[in-house]
């Protein structure tokens, strides 16, 4: 909880669509009392800070300003939403080279301030760039968290709720793997009111086809949105605030974030989306689901794709 007299500060790096949507969502949810905006385009950060400040009479007291890397020193959380965006026709992995170079500068500048908090990474390809942030920062793995499949999982729950006509908060299911084209649905653990979805549809072959199509919509959602409006930002911004809340309020919430695996699921030395318990120390523990063989194979395929993509940047 935010204690009286305790200042909670978030430093946001990157005031593009995702960053500013996160800032706006954070302002609406009364979670922190200081928000500093940092951008290579200082005027943009300044304009966003002014615009957000003008909403303060309608919200809760908060200090919002455009600052620079030294302001990260006292931050509890640094959220990185800076970098090149995915263009129509581009996959998230196409962005690796451009964004790894940008991240080297950002992370070393943040660490140079004396920052000793938790990193949240939102920039794509998020699994690779979270790994890069962990490497460049030297922080323990539990304090470097990627947004992972938090949004894919939300999309999955929303579409399932729409299909079964049940409140999305009562639909439980996870998307694991790369935040990208090789992610997978964990049908073996998807439930509504504790009832496995697979048993709900076992006598309905057409429903199985519907659900396969539903997952494709989850996986390709970003492409559909980018083609229509150029970028996706509201859903991920709310996912980032959800993650921020789990940290600031020490919730021990289970979220499908990108975290370093060291033997879990038979995988090692990569960041990938899996469920984990998140509190004010960052990642408390990884939850190892009992996957069926198909799901495990798909997760390993996703990991292999990420490792291949990372090779040119991180030669081991």
C-alpha positions, 0 to 999 in steps of 0.5 A: 500500500502507499503509506503516508509519508512514503513517496512512490515514484515511477520513471517512464522512459519513452513517451510514445503511444504505449508510454503515454497511455500507461501514464494516463492509466496510472494517473487514473488509478491513483497508484503512485505519487510521483511520475517522471517522464523521460524521452530523447525528445524532451519537448514531447515529454514536457508537453505530455507532462503538462497535459497530464498535470492539467487533469490533476484537479479531477484526480488524486494529488500526484507530481508529474514532470518531464525529467532526465536519467538522474531522476531514476535514482529514487524511482521504485520502478523504471518502465521502459516503453522506448524504441522503434515500433512494429510497422505494418508487415513487420514481426516483433522479432524484426526489431531486435537490432534497432532496439537492443542498441537503444536499450544499451544506452537507456539501461546504462543511463538508468543504472548510472543514476544509482537506480536500485528498483525494479525494471518493467520492460514493454518494448518489443520484442519484449522477451529479448529486450528484457533479457538485454535489460537484465544483462546490461543492468546487472540487477538480479533476475527477479527485479527485471520483468518483461510484460511478456504475455500479460496482454495476450492472456488478457486478450485470450480471457476476453475472447473466451468470455465473449464466446461463452458469455461470462465475465472475463474476470471469471475466465482463467487461462494462460498464453505462454511463450514468446510475446509473438508468433510462436506463443501458445494457449494452455488449453489443459488449464483453461477454466470457467468457474473451475470447470475445464473448458475442454470438458465443456466442449468435449461433445461439440467438435464445432466448438473446438474449431471455434476455439482454435480460431479464437486463439489465432485471433489472440495471437494475431490481434496486434497485426489486426490492430496495427493494420487498422490504427497503426499501433496497439497501446490501450490494452498493454498500458493497462497490463503494465499498470496491473503489473505496477500495482502488483509490485507497489501494493505487494500483492503476490499476484499471478501474472504471465510475465516475461522472466528468466528461466533457469531450468523451469519447463526444461528451459534455460538462459532466456526470458519468456512468458510464463505465470509467476507470482509478483510482489514488491521484490519483483518476481517471487517465484515462477509457477511451473504448470503441468503442461501436456506434451503438445503444450510443452513441445510448443513452448520449447519451439517458442523458446528455440525461436527466441534463442535463434533470434537472440544469437546475433546479439548475444553470442554465448 
